[in-house]
Amino acid sequence: MKTKKLIIDEREKKYLIKKDLNNFGNDLGVIDLENVEEGTAITSHNNHTFYIVEPTVYDIVKKMRRSVTTLLPKDIGMILTYCGIEDGETVVEAGTGSGALTIYLANAVGKNGKVITYEKRPEFAKIARKNLEIVGAVKKNQKIIGLEEDENEKNENETSNNDKHNGLYNVIQKIGDITEGIEEKDVDVIVLDMPDPWNVVEHAKNSLNKAKGRIAIYVPYIEQAKKSVDALKEHGFLDIQTVECIVRNIEITEKGARPSTRMIGHTGYITIARVRPK
Ligand SMILES: C[S@@+](CC[C@H](N)C(=O)[O-])C[C@H]1O[C@@H](n2cnc3c(N)ncnc32)[C@H](O)[C@@H]1O
């Protein structure tokens, strides 16, 4: 269960607020949210309409706090679909960053699956934990494996008092440098969004389930994609393909419809492959 609700005002400006907040106000007036269910339209004290709805994961990711740039939905969509990530699977990811990709991976594998996410910078892992909490992918202040002990002790106490939401809770966060090794075995999918993924390919080969293990690598530069593909070939991976996804927004107005004059020209290259059975 998500810990936020979404308010959309009549200009379609969006506000993500805490679920238990009882009132809200902006320049269009003040609304009383006590006992107001999501899926309701209410009028402010000065007669403007506000819609109270449940945020999607997309709404939350767009507004969440960032430590580093997150992957865009178009690239996340390609990773999920080209890898064919399914309910119940075990995914290992690095680096966690702000946790945007982690959130979608957690949703894809569902309650029966799990995502183990490695991040080498503790301060980033803590920001990601807050984002993961909002969508119910981790419990409030859930232990991050490898984080300083005294911090975790404090967190565990808070967990017992504050954890009243019923979420997926299928993400395990770890502090660690994934180029030094992957502890998990029999992993279904490994997803890498980090500067030197080629240094993880050998570990990935040893951790992936031989029946259906897949890997996805996202990198912004073509030279990185080439180095990654070379490493995958060296370690015998099958079905290697590299893709780029370009999205054009379409503006539809009274005058006509045409692609938006502004667009994101480039984000990154995605390489997908399957581990070779022994
Ligand atoms: C581009 S960000 C990932 C963004 C993330 N996919 C998201 O959507 O929010 C890359 C992250 O990888 C982490 N990182 C880099 N090298 C790493 C390594 N060897 N092991 C673990 N994390 C690493 C960085 O600290 C950074 O947080």
The ligand as an ORCA input file, in Angstrom:
! r2SCAN-3c Opt
* xyz 0 1
  C      22.761      6.038    -12.453
  S      22.630      5.578    -10.821
  C      21.300      4.395    -10.804
  C      19.939      5.026    -10.890
  C      18.823      4.048    -10.661
  N      18.752      3.041    -11.686
  C      17.472      4.751    -10.566
  O      16.621      4.554    -11.456
  O      17.248      5.501     -9.599
  C      24.039      4.566    -10.576
  C      24.227      4.143     -9.118
  O      25.136      3.065     -9.086
  C      25.924      3.188     -7.916
  N      27.119      2.367     -8.182
  C      28.125      2.668     -9.033
  N      29.019      1.663     -9.050
  C      28.558      0.718     -8.189
  C      29.049     -0.541     -7.747
  N      30.210     -1.030     -8.220
  N      28.319     -1.266     -6.847
  C      27.161     -0.765     -6.357
  N      26.644      0.436     -6.726
  C      27.339      1.162     -7.628
  C      26.159      4.682     -7.814
  O      26.545      5.061     -6.506
  C      24.802      5.234     -8.231
  O      23.972      5.411     -7.118
*
